[in-house]
Amino acid sequence: MRLDHLLIREFRNIERAEVELGPGVNLLCGANAQGKTNLLEAVHLLVTGRSFRARRERECIRWRPSAPPGSEGRTDDEEDRAALVRGRIVRASGQHTVQVALQGQHRRIEIDGAPITKLASLWGRINAVLFTPDDLQLIKGPPAMRRLLLDTEISQMRPAYLLWLQRFQTALRERAALLRAVAAGQRPRHELDAWDATLAEASAEIHGHRRDIVGRLGPLVQATHHAISGRSETLQLVHHSQLETAGDLTREESIDRHRRLLLEAREADIERGQTTVGPHRDDLWIFIDGADIRAFASQGQQRAVILALRMAEVTLMEEETGETPLLLLDDIVSELDPERRRRFFGLLRPEVQTLVTTVETPAALEGVTPSRVFAVRRGLVAPMEIHEVALAAEP
């Protein structure tokens, strides 16, 4: 798939940008804090309906100074402010338009001009893999970040998975409220049975998908890591889960196992007021030559692993959907030493549309042959010929 046209209005520091993207590599060049990452954020908003940077989407709406009291100028009331991102995607099924509009606390999504009411209906329309400098926290950070990585990838390839996640989260909240009511003597224990059944079914679905994806990702990450690092180390991904067993379970067996685990943990859960068993406790462990990379790997090695994981996601999405996803790379150049950078750029394929932000000039990026180059300055995005691109620091 390919995003061939992008319209952005009133998003972050971008007042208006209309961009015709090319196949292969598209370079977004500019000094720091000019709007390059904002453009990637806008593209990713079309993929998930959410910002990968802001806790609330309304933070993405461009801020305008309020008019002086008593003047006839535009005041910047939060409910009046609005942002819009529209993209035209080319897929095997034809051209499709996805639009996300943000106003105040409201979000409106349209696909081919028709509004959708459920976020799950958006997922899978545009698939993308995103790398940012913050990805290093995927290794150093809490398990929730690694679960989010898996959930974001699986939901794009298998949108029904997102519905199971939503069902699980709802049941988890309702069970927690009931646990506290039981502890206070306000509700009988047997009322937990219904929520246990709902959680067990959703957990079995989530566990099955995560286990399958991690198993398929492992060999792909190993091969890509070798290509980036140039080392013959053995890289292993492990899906750590309370539901994991020595052998394969059928769906019904998995449901029954989780129901039993919930029952065994019931008294402890009542005491704590929360559910202690389930996929919300899963983790993704990464080992190199049998050692946990959190304990010994340098930052350079950790970045190489994360990039290998992201590139493996691209391959897996293509295998699963039959189409290549977009690849969004934020400030990748500063994250790698020259040798790893050269090796990584050698992995970029012309059939994978890639958006790369950089403070470097195109001539400085050895091994990269962009189809389009854009200069980004103070929220303005302008197409440039490669020899014209000059990155001047802000005065």
N, C-alpha and C positions, 0 to 999 in steps of 0.2 A: 504494500500500500504506500501511497505517497500523498503528502499534504501539499497541494500545488498553489493554494491561495489562502492568505491569512489576513483578516481584518481585525484590528485592535482599536478600541476607542475608550479613552478615559480609564486606562488600566495602569496602576502604579504611576510612574512618571511619563507614561506614553499617552499623549493627548490623542493622537491618531497615527496609525501606521497601517499601510496596505502593502503587503509583501507577496511577490510572486516567487515561490521557492522552486529550486531546481532539483533534479534527481541527485543521488549521491551526496557528496559533502557540501553543505552550505555553511560558510564561515560568517560569524557575527563578530566583527572586530570593533574594539573601542577601549578607551581607558576604563579604569574601575569606576563603578557607581554611575554608569551612563544609561543603563537600561537593558543590557544584554541578557542578564538572568531573568529580568521581568518578561522578556519576550518568550523565553523557554517556559516560564511559569504560565503564561497565557496559553501556550500550546498544550501544556499538561492539563490545564483546566478543561480543555475540550475532551481529554481522555477520561478523566475521573469525575469532573464536576467540582473538584476541590483544589485548593491551593496546596502545594507541597511546602510552602513556607509560612503561611499565615494560619493562625488558629481559627480565625473567622474570615470568611470570604470577603466581607465588607471592608476589611483592611486593604484589599487590593484596589478598591475604587480610588481613582485619582483625587487628590485633595486640591481644592481651589480656595484661595484666601477669601474670607467672608468680606462682603461689601461693608463700607462704613455705615453706622447707624443713620437712618434717615435718607440714605442714598437710594437711587433706583437700580443700582447694580445687583447682580445675582448674589444672593446669600448662599452659603454652603451648608444648608441644613442637611443632616446625614441622610434623611429619608429622600431628599431630592437628588442626591448624587447617584450616578449610574455608570456602570462600565459594561462594555460589550466585547465579546470575542467570538469571531465567526471563522470557521475553516471549511474549505472544500477539500474533501478527501477523495482520492481515486483508488478504487478497489477493483477486484476482479468482477464484482457485481455491478460496477459502474461508478458514477460520481454521486457523492452524497454530501450534504451540508449539515454541519453541526454548529449550533450557536448557543452560547451561554451568556445570559444577561444578569448582571448583579445590580440591585438597587436597594439601598438601606440594608435590611436584614433578609431580603428576599432574593431568591435565585430562580430564574426561568430558563429552562433548557428546551431547545427545539431541534428536532431532527428532520431534515428535509421540509422545514417550515411547519411541522406539526409539533405542538408542545407535548412534553412527556411529564408525568406526575411522579414517577418513581426513578430514583437515581440509578437503580439497577438496569433500567432500560437503556442507559447511556453506555455502560461498560461493554467493551468489545466492539463498539462502533469504530473507534480509532485505538489501535494498540501502540504502546510506546514503552521504551525502556529508558529510564532517567538515571544519569550519574551526576552527583554534585559533590563538592568537597566535604560536605557533611556526612557523606556515606561512610567515612572512616568510623563513625559511631555505630555502624552496623556490626562492627567487631567489638568495639570497646563498650558500647552502650548496653542497655537492658534488653532482655529477651523480647519485649514488646516490639522493638524496632525490627528484629529479625522475623518475627511473626508477620509484621506489616509487609515486609519485603515479599514473603511467600503469598500472603493474601492478595496483594496488589497484582502480582503476576498471574495467579490462578484465576482471579476474578475477571481479568481481561480475556483470558483464553476460554474460560468456562463461566459465563455470567450467572448461571444458576447457583454457583458456589457462593456468590455474594448474598443471595437470598438465604442460604443456610447460615451464613455468618450473622446476618441481621436477625434471623430467628433465634440463633444461639444467644446473642447479646441481649435480646428482649427477655428470654427465659432466664438468663443469668441475673438480670436486674430484679425480675419478679421473684425468683427464688430467694435472693438475698433479703428482700423485704419480708418475705414469709418466714425466713429463718429468724429474723429479729422479732417478728410477732410471736413465733413459737417460743423463743427464749423468754419473752415477756409474759408468757402464759395466756396470750390473747387468741391463739389459734392452735388446733390440734396437730400433732406430728404427721398424721396420715395424709394431710393435705399436701405434703411435699411430694407424694407419689406422682401426681400429675405432672409437676414441673420436672421431676427426675426423668420421666418418660420422654418429655419434650427435649430436655438437654441431652439425653442419651442418643436419641435419633440424630439430632443436629451434630453432636460430637462425632458420631460414627462417620457421617458424611465429610466433615471437615478433616478428620484424621486420615481418611482414605485418600482424599485429594492431596493433602500435604505429603503424605508418605510417597505417593506415586510421583509427584513432581520432584521431590528431593532425590528420589532414586534415579530419575532421568537426568536431573541436572548434574549429578556427581561426575559422570564421565566427561560431560561437556566442559565443566569447569576445570577438570584436570588437564584436558588437552589445551584449553585456552590459556591456562596459567603457565603451562610449559612454553607456549609460544611467546608470552609476554616476558616471562622471567628468564628464559633460556636455560632453566635448570631442570633436572630430571627428578625433582622431588615428587613424592606421592601426596596428592591433596585429596582429602576425604570429607564429604558432607555427611552429617548424621542428624536425622530428625529425632530429637529427644522428646519423648512423650510418655505420659503416665499410661496411655492406652497401648503402648508398644508391647508386642509379644514376640516370642521366639519364632513362631510360625505365622502364616497368613490366616486371617480370620474372614469369614463371610460377613456380609453387612449385618445380618441378624446376630451373629456371634459377637460382633463388635458392639452393637447396641446393648446386648445383654451384659457384656463385660463392663461397660461404662455404668449401666444401671446398678450392677453389684458394687462397683467402686463408690458410687454415690451413697449407696445404702451403708456401706462400711464406714464412710466418713461423716455420716449424718450427725452424730452427736458432736463431733469436733466442729462441724460446720455451724451447728446451732450455737455453740459456745462462742465462735468467732464472728458469726453474723455474715459469713460469706462462703462461697463454694470453693473448696480447695482442690477439687479434682476436675480435670477437663482440658480441652485444647487451649484455654486461656493461660495455661501453665506450660505450653510447649516451648521448645527452643530449637535453634539451628546451630549445631556445633560444627566447627571447622578445624580440621587437623592437617598438619603437614608432617609427613614422616612419623605419624603417630603422636605428635605433640600439639597441644592446643595453641593456636596462633595468638590467642589473647595473652598468653604467658611469656612468649619468647620472640615473636616476630617483630621486626623493626617496622616503623611507619611505612617505609618504602615497600616492604614485603606485604604489609597489610593492604596498601593501596593496590598493589598488583593483584592480590586475591580478590578484592572487591571488583576491580575492572574485569577480571576473568569471570566472576559471577555474573556481572551485567551482560557481558558479551555472550555468555552461555544462555542467558535469558532470551536474547535475540534469536539464537538458533532454535531454542525450544519452542518459542512462540511461532516461529516459521513452520516447524515440524507439526505443531498442534493445529494451527489454523490454515496452513497452506499459503500464508502471505507474510511478508517481512514487516515487522513493526517499525515505527520511527525510532531513531536512536538520538537521545538528547544528552549532550555532553557539556557540562558547565565547568569552564576553567580547567579542562583536563590537562593542559600543557604544564601549568604550574605544579600539578600534583605528581609528575613523573620526572625521573632523571632522564637525560638525553637518550640513553640506550633503551630504557623501557618505553620511552615515548616513541622512538623509531619502530620498535617491535609492535607496539600497540597500533600505531597508524597503519602498519602493514596488514592488520587484520580487518580494516574497514573495507567493506565490499560495495561496489558501485550500485548494486540493486537495493541496498539498505539506505534509505534517505536518512541523513545524519545532520543534525544541527550542532555546531561546535562554537562555543563562545571562547574568545581569546583576547588577550591584550597584545599579542604578537602580530606582526605583519604577516600576510600569507607567505611571503618569501622566506620567512624565518621558520616555517613549519615544514621541515624536511619530510618527504614522503607523502604529503597531502596535496591532492590535486582537486581543488574545489570546483564545483559547477557554477556556483554563485558566491559572491562576496558582498557583505553588507556592512556599511559603516554605521555604528550606533553612537550617537552623541546627544546628550541631554534629552533622551527620550525620542529622538528623531532617528528613523531607520531609512537609510538611503542605499540603493544598489550601487556598487562601485566596480570599475574594472580593477583587476588585481594590481596593476602597476600604479593605480591612482590612490590606493588605500594608504593613508598616512595617519598614524595615530599620534595626535598631539595631546599632551597632557593638558588638563584644565588650567586655565589661567588663574 
